[in-house]
């Protein structure tokens, strides 16, 4: 499996494989983050996850195998 780099754009804002990864909710006392991936071509939020790592995993799984069921 090929490793792809995640480019940091700003705080809580990244670009990865044609998607814009955004931390849309960050609540400090509970340390809860919600991440969403917005397709740069369609401007639709295709994936949501509780960690950036899991969001990248979903994108990789979708683009490499064509499925994202988790």
DRENVO-18655 format. One record per residue: x, y, z of N, C-alpha, C in turn; residue in one letter; residue number from 1. Coordinates in Angstrom, 1 decimal. Layout:
residues N
+--------+--------+--------+--------+--------+--------+--------+--------+--------+---+-----+
:     nx :     ny :     nz :    cax :    cay :    caz :     cx :     cy :     cz : r :   k :
+--------+--------+--------+--------+--------+--------+--------+--------+--------+---+-----+
:      X :      Y :      Z :      X :      Y :      Z :      X :      Y :      Z : A : NUM :
...
+--------+--------+--------+--------+--------+--------+--------+--------+--------+---+-----+
//
This chain:
residues 70
+--------+--------+--------+--------+--------+--------+--------+--------+--------+---+-----+
:     nx :     ny :     nz :    cax :    cay :    caz :     cx :     cy :     cz : r :   k :
+--------+--------+--------+--------+--------+--------+--------+--------+--------+---+-----+
:    0.8 :   -1.2 :    0.0 :    0.0 :    0.0 :    0.0 :    0.9 :    1.2 :    0.0 : X :   1 :
:    0.6 :    2.2 :   -0.9 :    1.4 :    3.4 :   -1.0 :    1.0 :    4.4 :    0.1 : X :   2 :
:    2.0 :    5.1 :    0.6 :    1.8 :    6.1 :    1.6 :    1.6 :    7.4 :    0.9 : X :   3 :
:    0.5 :    8.1 :    1.3 :    0.2 :    9.4 :    0.8 :    0.5 :   10.5 :    1.9 : X :   4 :
:    0.9 :   11.7 :    1.5 :    1.2 :   12.7 :    2.5 :   -0.1 :   13.6 :    2.6 : X :   5 :
:   -0.3 :   14.1 :    3.9 :   -1.3 :   15.0 :    4.2 :   -0.7 :   16.4 :    4.3 : X :   6 :
:   -1.2 :   17.3 :    3.5 :   -0.6 :   18.7 :    3.5 :   -1.5 :   19.6 :    4.5 : X :   7 :
:   -0.8 :   20.2 :    5.4 :   -1.4 :   21.1 :    6.4 :   -1.7 :   22.4 :    5.7 : X :   8 :
:   -2.9 :   22.9 :    5.8 :   -3.3 :   24.2 :    5.2 :   -3.4 :   25.2 :    6.4 : X :   9 :
:   -3.9 :   24.8 :    7.5 :   -4.1 :   25.7 :    8.7 :   -4.4 :   24.8 :    9.9 : X :  10 :
:   -4.8 :   25.5 :   11.0 :   -5.1 :   24.7 :   12.2 :   -6.4 :   23.9 :   12.0 : X :  11 :
:   -6.3 :   22.6 :   12.1 :   -7.5 :   21.8 :   11.9 :   -8.0 :   21.7 :   10.4 : X :  12 :
:   -7.1 :   22.0 :    9.5 :   -7.4 :   22.1 :    8.1 :   -6.3 :   21.4 :    7.2 : X :  13 :
:   -6.6 :   20.4 :    6.5 :   -5.6 :   19.6 :    5.7 :   -6.1 :   19.3 :    4.4 : X :  14 :
:   -5.2 :   18.9 :    3.5 :   -5.6 :   18.5 :    2.1 :   -5.0 :   17.1 :    2.0 : X :  15 :
:   -5.8 :   16.1 :    1.5 :   -5.3 :   14.7 :    1.3 :   -6.0 :   14.1 :    0.2 : X :  16 :
:   -5.3 :   13.7 :   -0.8 :   -5.8 :   12.9 :   -2.0 :   -7.1 :   13.5 :   -2.6 : X :  17 :
:   -7.1 :   14.8 :   -2.8 :   -8.3 :   15.4 :   -3.5 :   -9.4 :   15.7 :   -2.5 : X :  18 :
:   -9.2 :   15.6 :   -1.2 :  -10.2 :   15.9 :   -0.2 :   -9.6 :   17.0 :    0.7 : X :  19 :
:  -10.5 :   17.8 :    1.2 :  -10.1 :   18.8 :    2.2 :  -10.6 :   18.2 :    3.6 : X :  20 :
:   -9.7 :   18.0 :    4.5 :  -10.0 :   17.5 :    5.8 :  -10.1 :   18.6 :    6.8 : X :  21 :
:  -11.3 :   18.7 :    7.5 :  -11.6 :   19.8 :    8.4 :  -12.0 :   19.3 :    9.7 : X :  22 :
:  -11.5 :   19.8 :   10.8 :  -11.9 :   19.5 :   12.1 :  -13.1 :   20.5 :   12.4 : X :  23 :
:  -14.3 :   19.9 :   12.3 :  -15.5 :   20.8 :   12.4 :  -16.0 :   21.0 :   13.8 : X :  24 :
:  -15.5 :   20.2 :   14.7 :  -16.0 :   20.3 :   16.1 :  -14.8 :   19.9 :   17.0 : X :  25 :
:  -14.4 :   20.8 :   17.9 :  -13.3 :   20.6 :   18.8 :  -13.8 :   21.1 :   20.2 : X :  26 :
:  -14.1 :   20.2 :   21.1 :  -14.6 :   20.6 :   22.4 :  -13.5 :   20.2 :   23.4 : X :  27 :
:  -12.8 :   21.2 :   24.0 :  -11.6 :   21.0 :   24.7 :  -11.8 :   20.2 :   26.0 : X :  28 :
:  -12.8 :   20.4 :   26.9 :  -12.9 :   19.6 :   28.1 :  -13.0 :   18.1 :   27.8 : X :  29 :
:  -13.8 :   17.7 :   26.8 :  -14.0 :   16.3 :   26.5 :  -13.0 :   15.7 :   25.5 : X :  30 :
:  -12.2 :   16.6 :   24.9 :  -11.3 :   16.2 :   23.8 :  -12.0 :   15.5 :   22.7 : X :  31 :
:  -13.1 :   15.9 :   22.3 :  -13.9 :   15.3 :   21.2 :  -13.6 :   16.1 :   19.9 : X :  32 :
:  -13.2 :   15.4 :   18.9 :  -13.1 :   16.0 :   17.6 :  -14.0 :   15.3 :   16.6 : X :  33 :
:  -14.6 :   16.0 :   15.7 :  -15.3 :   15.5 :   14.6 :  -14.6 :   16.0 :   13.3 : X :  34 :
:  -14.2 :   15.1 :   12.4 :  -13.6 :   15.4 :   11.2 :  -14.5 :   15.1 :   10.0 : X :  35 :
:  -14.4 :   16.0 :    9.0 :  -15.1 :   15.7 :    7.8 :  -14.2 :   15.9 :    6.6 : X :  36 :
:  -14.5 :   15.1 :    5.5 :  -13.7 :   15.2 :    4.3 :  -14.6 :   15.7 :    3.2 : X :  37 :
:  -14.2 :   16.8 :    2.6 :  -14.9 :   17.5 :    1.6 :  -14.2 :   17.2 :    0.3 : X :  38 :
:  -14.9 :   16.6 :   -0.7 :  -14.3 :   16.4 :   -2.0 :  -14.1 :   17.8 :   -2.7 : X :  39 :
:  -12.9 :   18.0 :   -3.2 :  -12.6 :   19.3 :   -3.8 :  -13.3 :   19.5 :   -5.1 : X :  40 :
:  -13.6 :   18.4 :   -5.8 :  -14.3 :   18.5 :   -7.1 :  -15.8 :   18.8 :   -7.0 : X :  41 :
:  -16.4 :   18.1 :   -6.1 :  -17.9 :   18.2 :   -5.9 :  -18.3 :   19.1 :   -4.8 : X :  42 :
:  -17.4 :   19.5 :   -3.9 :  -17.7 :   20.3 :   -2.7 :  -18.7 :   19.6 :   -1.8 : X :  43 :
:  -18.7 :   18.3 :   -1.8 :  -19.7 :   17.5 :   -0.9 :  -18.9 :   16.9 :    0.2 : X :  44 :
:  -19.4 :   16.9 :    1.4 :  -18.8 :   16.2 :    2.6 :  -19.1 :   14.7 :    2.5 : X :  45 :
:  -18.1 :   13.9 :    2.0 :  -18.3 :   12.5 :    1.8 :  -18.1 :   11.6 :    3.0 : X :  46 :
:  -17.2 :   12.0 :    3.9 :  -16.8 :   11.1 :    5.0 :  -16.8 :   11.9 :    6.3 : X :  47 :
:  -17.1 :   11.3 :    7.4 :  -17.0 :   11.8 :    8.7 :  -16.4 :   10.8 :    9.7 : X :  48 :
:  -15.5 :   11.3 :   10.6 :  -14.9 :   10.3 :   11.5 :  -14.5 :   11.1 :   12.8 : X :  49 :
:  -14.2 :   10.3 :   13.8 :  -13.8 :   11.0 :   15.1 :  -12.3 :   11.3 :   15.2 : X :  50 :
:  -11.5 :   10.7 :   14.3 :  -10.1 :   11.0 :   14.2 :   -9.6 :   11.3 :   12.8 : X :  51 :
:   -8.6 :   12.0 :   12.6 :   -8.0 :   12.3 :   11.3 :   -7.5 :   11.0 :   10.7 : X :  52 :
:   -6.9 :   10.2 :   11.5 :   -6.3 :    8.9 :   11.0 :   -7.4 :    8.0 :   10.4 : X :  53 :
:   -8.5 :    7.9 :   11.1 :   -9.6 :    7.1 :   10.6 :  -10.2 :    7.7 :    9.4 : X :  54 :
:  -10.3 :    9.0 :    9.3 :  -10.8 :    9.7 :    8.1 :   -9.9 :    9.4 :    6.9 : X :  55 :
:   -8.6 :    9.4 :    7.1 :   -7.6 :    9.1 :    6.0 :   -7.8 :    7.6 :    5.6 : X :  56 :
:   -8.0 :    6.8 :    6.6 :   -8.2 :    5.4 :    6.3 :   -9.5 :    5.2 :    5.4 : X :  57 :
:  -10.6 :    5.9 :    5.7 :  -11.8 :    5.7 :    4.9 :  -11.6 :    6.2 :    3.5 : X :  58 :
:  -10.8 :    7.3 :    3.4 :  -10.5 :    7.9 :    2.0 :   -9.7 :    6.9 :    1.2 : X :  59 :
:   -8.7 :    6.3 :    1.9 :   -7.8 :    5.4 :    1.2 :   -8.6 :    4.1 :    0.8 : X :  60 :
:   -9.4 :    3.7 :    1.7 :  -10.2 :    2.5 :    1.4 :  -11.2 :    2.7 :    0.2 : X :  61 :
:  -11.8 :    3.9 :    0.2 :  -12.7 :    4.3 :   -0.9 :  -12.0 :    4.4 :   -2.2 : X :  62 :
:  -10.9 :    5.1 :   -2.2 :  -10.2 :    5.4 :   -3.5 :   -9.4 :    4.2 :   -4.0 : X :  63 :
:   -8.8 :    3.3 :   -3.1 :   -8.1 :    2.2 :   -3.5 :   -8.9 :    1.0 :   -3.8 : X :  64 :
:  -10.0 :    0.8 :   -3.1 :  -10.8 :   -0.4 :   -3.3 :  -12.2 :   -0.1 :   -3.8 : X :  65 :
:  -12.6 :    1.1 :   -3.7 :  -13.9 :    1.5 :   -4.1 :  -15.0 :    1.3 :   -3.1 : X :  66 :
:  -14.7 :    1.0 :   -1.9 :  -15.7 :    0.8 :   -0.8 :  -15.3 :    1.5 :    0.5 : X :  67 :
:  -16.2 :    2.0 :    1.2 :  -16.0 :    2.6 :    2.5 :  -17.2 :    2.3 :    3.4 : X :  68 :
:  -17.1 :    1.2 :    4.0 :  -18.2 :    0.7 :    4.8 :  -18.1 :    0.8 :    6.3 : X :  69 :
:  -17.0 :    1.5 :    6.7 :  -16.8 :    1.6 :    8.2 :  -16.9 :    3.0 :    8.6 : X :  70 :
+--------+--------+--------+--------+--------+--------+--------+--------+--------+---+-----+
//
